[in-house]
Amino acid sequence: MTQLLLGIAPQWLPTLDNFVVGRNQELHTALRHALSSTGGERGFYVWGEAGSGKSHLLQAAVERARGNGQSAVYACGTVPDAAQVVAVDDVEALDDAAQIALFALYNRLRESGGMLLVSGTAAPTHLHLRDDLRTRLGWGLVYQVHALNDEEKTQALHQHAQARGFELPNEVTHYLLCHGRRDLPYLLGVLDELDAHCLRLKKRAASVPLLKEVMRSE
C-alpha cells in the first residue's frame, strides 16, 4: 500500500555552505569575502557548462546577503529591479531590451556600492551580447565554474540526501552515476524522486531496485 506524501521532507536550499567546492575554491572564497564586507569586489561574472553549479552559487549568494540583512534578488534570464545584491542567471537569454536594462543596472549598482553577480555559459569575450554590456561584465572578477568529478558528485549526492533526512547507500550512488545523466541538477532531482518514492512505499531505505523504478518512470 502506498501513502500520500505530507511534504515532511526538509526543504533544501542552495547555500554557500552546501556547495561542493571541488576546483572552485578561489571563487567560493572570493564570494564569501565579498558578501561579508562592503569594501571587496562588487562585480562577479561566472561561467561554465550547464549543471556546473552557477545557479547554485548565485542563489546561495542572494541567500547569504539576505541573511546579512541586505536586500537581494535573484532572476534567471530577466533583469530584476535594483537591490543591494542582484544576481542575474543565464545572461545569454536576455533580449535587446533586457541587455539595455542590465547595462543600466550595472551602472546604478556601481554608483551605489551594490553588488552584481551574473552567469553565462561562456567567458565575456565570447558572449553574443551588446559590446558595452560584454565589456562591463569583464571589468569585475571573472571565474569559470568547473564541474565536479565523480568523487565530488558522490559527495554532493550524499550531502543532499543527508539534508533531506535519508540514508543513501553507496551502491545506489554508484548506480545513479553509472546510469544517469552526468549533470548534477539531474542527479539531485533523481534523489528527490527516490526519496519521495521511498516515502510513498513506507520505506525509508533507498535501494538500487527502487532507484531503477524511479529512473524508468522518467
VOPA-611799 format. One record per residue (C-alpha): residue in three letters; residue number from 1; x, y, z. Coordinates in Angstrom, 3 decimals. Example, Ala and Ser with C-alpha at 12.3 -4.5 7.8 and 13.67 -1.06 7.14 Angstrom:
SITE code pos        x        y        z
SITE  ala   1   12.300   -4.500    7.800
SITE  ser   2   13.670   -1.060    7.140
This chain:
SITE code pos        x        y        z
SITE  met   1    0.000    0.000    0.000
SITE  thr   2    1.239    3.454   -0.844
SITE  gln   3    0.717    6.552    1.255
SITE  leu   4    0.128   10.168    0.436
SITE  leu   5    3.113   12.446    0.825
SITE  leu   6    2.703   15.057    3.515
SITE  gly   7    5.554   17.339    2.437
SITE  ile   8    7.553   16.478    5.543
SITE  ala   9   10.947   16.235    3.807
SITE  pro  10   13.200   19.112    4.849
SITE  gln  11   13.292   21.905    2.303
SITE  trp  12   16.652   22.020    0.535
SITE  leu  13   18.035   25.431   -0.358
SITE  pro  14   21.282   26.208   -2.183
SITE  thr  15   23.740   27.869    0.197
SITE  leu  16   27.442   28.602    0.203
SITE  asp  17   27.818   26.005    2.942
SITE  asn  18   26.255   23.128    0.988
SITE  phe  19   28.031   23.975   -2.282
SITE  val  20   30.563   21.223   -3.018
SITE  val  21   33.589   23.326   -3.885
SITE  gly  22   35.723   20.947   -5.948
SITE  arg  23   38.086   23.014   -8.089
SITE  asn  24   36.188   26.236   -7.348
SITE  gln  25   37.865   27.111   -4.050
SITE  glu  26   39.146   30.525   -5.159
SITE  leu  27   35.717   31.573   -6.450
SITE  his  28   33.984   30.250   -3.340
SITE  thr  29   36.357   32.141   -1.063
SITE  ala  30   36.060   35.366   -3.084
SITE  leu  31   32.256   35.248   -2.913
SITE  arg  32   32.279   34.677    0.827
SITE  his  33   34.654   37.601    1.330
SITE  ala  34   32.680   39.951   -0.911
SITE  leu  35   29.397   39.140    0.826
SITE  ser  36   30.852   39.629    4.286
SITE  ser  37   32.235   43.113    3.627
SITE  thr  38   31.338   46.288    1.767
SITE  gly  39   34.861   47.039    0.628
SITE  gly  40   35.522   43.986   -1.542
SITE  glu  41   34.839   43.293   -5.192
SITE  arg  42   31.308   44.301   -6.191
SITE  gly  43   31.046   42.589   -9.559
SITE  phe  44   31.244   38.876  -10.411
SITE  tyr  45   30.785   37.095  -13.702
SITE  val  46   30.810   33.282  -13.541
SITE  trp  47   30.613   30.963  -16.499
SITE  gly  48   30.628   27.252  -17.187
SITE  glu  49   28.751   24.353  -18.704
SITE  ala  50   25.173   23.500  -17.792
SITE  gly  51   24.982   21.795  -14.407
SITE  ser  52   28.340   23.091  -13.200
SITE  gly  53   26.850   24.965  -10.222
SITE  lys  54   26.452   28.531  -11.484
SITE  ser  55   22.814   28.821  -10.432
SITE  his  56   23.599   27.305   -7.033
SITE  leu  57   26.252   29.947   -6.396
SITE  leu  58   24.071   32.868   -7.491
SITE  gln  59   21.108   31.721   -5.414
SITE  ala  60   23.406   30.998   -2.470
SITE  ala  61   24.891   34.489   -2.693
SITE  val  62   21.414   36.024   -2.568
SITE  glu  63   20.515   33.815    0.391
SITE  arg  64   23.688   34.842    2.248
SITE  ala  65   23.091   38.544    1.524
SITE  arg  66   19.550   38.318    2.879
SITE  gly  67   20.889   36.568    5.949
SITE  asn  68   23.221   39.535    6.408
SITE  gly  69   20.242   41.909    6.381
SITE  gln  70   20.715   43.168    2.819
SITE  ser  71   18.090   43.431    0.124
SITE  ala  72   18.900   40.838   -2.529
SITE  val  73   17.175   39.396   -5.585
SITE  tyr  74   17.810   36.515   -7.999
SITE  ala  75   16.485   36.322  -11.562
SITE  cys  76   17.049   33.887  -14.420
SITE  gly  77   17.021   35.208  -17.982
SITE  thr  78   15.467   38.501  -16.897
SITE  val  79   16.641   41.715  -15.234
SITE  pro  80   15.065   42.410  -11.821
SITE  asp  81   14.703   45.695  -10.011
SITE  ala  82   17.732   47.033   -8.216
SITE  ala  83   18.637   45.783   -4.733
SITE  gln  84   21.827   45.845   -2.691
SITE  val  85   22.766   42.470   -4.188
SITE  val  86   21.434   41.393   -7.593
SITE  ala  87   22.067   38.039   -9.291
SITE  val  88   21.216   37.535  -12.973
SITE  asp  89   21.431   33.958  -14.241
SITE  asp  90   21.640   32.893  -17.930
SITE  val  91   22.698   36.256  -19.323
SITE  glu  92   22.608   34.863  -22.901
SITE  ala  93   18.819   34.624  -22.620
SITE  leu  94   18.430   38.416  -22.342
SITE  asp  95   16.840   40.129  -25.320
SITE  asp  96   17.963   43.552  -26.539
SITE  ala  97   15.742   45.482  -24.124
SITE  ala  98   16.861   43.357  -21.176
SITE  gln  99   20.516   43.847  -22.115
SITE  ile 100   19.995   47.610  -22.039
SITE  ala 101   18.292   47.236  -18.653
SITE  leu 102   21.204   45.172  -17.303
SITE  phe 103   23.711   47.764  -18.541
SITE  ala 104   21.757   50.485  -16.687
SITE  leu 105   21.515   48.285  -13.585
SITE  tyr 106   25.258   47.683  -13.674
SITE  asn 107   25.889   51.452  -13.645
SITE  arg 108   23.391   52.078  -10.826
SITE  leu 109   24.893   49.384   -8.631
SITE  arg 110   28.401   50.618   -9.332
SITE  glu 111   27.435   54.132   -8.213
SITE  ser 112   25.548   52.921   -5.120
SITE  gly 113   28.121   50.363   -3.996
SITE  gly 114   25.774   47.462   -4.664
SITE  met 115   26.849   44.031   -5.814
SITE  leu 116   26.064   42.389   -9.154
SITE  leu 117   26.535   38.719   -9.959
SITE  val 118   25.942   37.443  -13.492
SITE  ser 119   26.296   33.986  -15.014
SITE  gly 120   26.641   32.671  -18.543
SITE  thr 121   27.886   29.682  -20.496
SITE  ala 122   30.959   31.391  -21.948
SITE  ala 123   33.651   33.891  -20.972
SITE  pro 124   32.652   37.564  -21.507
SITE  thr 125   34.626   37.936  -24.740
SITE  his 126   32.627   35.076  -26.303
SITE  leu 127   29.158   36.242  -25.288
SITE  his 128   26.710   37.257  -28.009
SITE  leu 129   25.674   40.448  -26.248
SITE  arg 130   25.935   44.200  -26.756
SITE  asp 131   29.573   45.298  -26.829
SITE  asp 132   29.146   47.766  -23.962
SITE  leu 133   27.500   45.147  -21.713
SITE  arg 134   30.040   42.460  -22.583
SITE  thr 135   32.840   44.884  -21.681
SITE  arg 136   31.254   45.762  -18.332
SITE  leu 137   30.851   42.109  -17.387
SITE  gly 138   34.566   41.626  -17.881
SITE  trp 139   35.504   44.504  -15.570
SITE  gly 140   34.815   42.643  -12.333
SITE  leu 141   36.036   39.252  -11.182
SITE  val 142   35.563   36.568  -13.830
SITE  tyr 143   35.632   32.886  -12.894
SITE  gln 144   34.972   29.673  -14.725
SITE  val 145   32.859   27.310  -12.626
SITE  his 146   34.370   23.855  -13.008
SITE  ala 147   32.020   20.882  -12.988
SITE  leu 148   32.525   18.248  -10.319
SITE  asn 149   34.277   14.951  -10.951
SITE  asp 150   32.625   11.668   -9.914
SITE  glu 151   34.135   11.677   -6.425
SITE  glu 152   32.891   15.221   -5.829
SITE  lys 153   29.461   14.357   -7.261
SITE  thr 154   29.290   11.455   -4.843
SITE  gln 155   29.997   13.864   -2.004
SITE  ala 156   27.293   16.230   -3.270
SITE  leu 157   24.736   13.419   -3.547
SITE  his 158   25.386   12.154   -0.018
SITE  gln 159   25.275   15.700    1.326
SITE  his 160   21.940   16.301   -0.425
SITE  ala 161   20.485   13.059    0.918
SITE  gln 162   21.615   13.907    4.442
SITE  ala 163   19.961   17.324    4.180
SITE  arg 164   16.699   15.612    3.182
SITE  gly 165   16.998   13.186    6.088
SITE  phe 166   17.541    9.847    4.398
SITE  glu 167   20.465    7.453    4.111
SITE  leu 168   22.000    6.938    0.674
SITE  pro 169   23.789    3.574    0.264
SITE  asn 170   26.977    3.645   -1.777
SITE  glu 171   25.614    1.158   -4.289
SITE  val 172   22.709    3.498   -5.061
SITE  thr 173   25.071    6.391   -5.677
SITE  his 174   27.264    4.212   -7.889
SITE  tyr 175   24.317    3.020   -9.980
SITE  leu 176   22.985    6.552  -10.427
SITE  leu 177   26.350    7.887  -11.565
SITE  cys 178   26.811    4.985  -13.995
SITE  his 179   23.319    5.008  -15.500
SITE  gly 180   22.012    8.557  -15.109
SITE  arg 181   22.830   11.773  -16.901
SITE  arg 182   26.023   13.437  -15.781
SITE  asp 183   24.803   16.900  -14.752
SITE  leu 184   24.347   17.492  -11.034
SITE  pro 185   20.869   19.136  -11.143
SITE  tyr 186   19.523   15.998  -12.827
SITE  leu 187   21.226   13.728  -10.288
SITE  leu 188   19.865   15.716   -7.343
SITE  gly 189   16.406   15.689   -8.900
SITE  val 190   16.501   11.889   -9.172
SITE  leu 191   17.459   11.693   -5.495
SITE  asp 192   14.439   13.825   -4.600
SITE  glu 193   12.198   11.497   -6.625
SITE  leu 194   13.786    8.468   -4.961
SITE  asp 195   13.163    9.923   -1.517
SITE  ala 196    9.532   10.620   -2.430
SITE  his 197    9.137    7.095   -3.831
SITE  cys 198   10.521    5.574   -0.636
SITE  leu 199    8.039    7.610    1.404
SITE  arg 200    5.106    6.543   -0.761
SITE  leu 201    6.020    2.882   -0.214
SITE  lys 202    6.557    3.444    3.519
SITE  lys 203   10.215    2.554    3.019
SITE  arg 204   12.912    4.964    4.170
SITE  ala 205   15.702    2.687    2.915
SITE  ala 206   16.784    3.666   -0.593
SITE  ser 207   17.889    0.781   -2.799
SITE  val 208   19.010    0.119   -6.358
SITE  pro 209   15.707   -1.615   -7.298
SITE  leu 210   13.733    1.408   -6.091
SITE  leu 211   16.108    3.723   -7.950
SITE  lys 212   15.542    1.701  -11.137
SITE  glu 213   11.781    2.154  -10.705
SITE  val 214   12.235    5.920  -10.392
SITE  met 215   14.518    6.131  -13.422
SITE  arg 216   12.153    4.014  -15.567
SITE  ser 217    9.270    6.365  -14.764
SITE  glu 218   11.059    9.495  -16.037
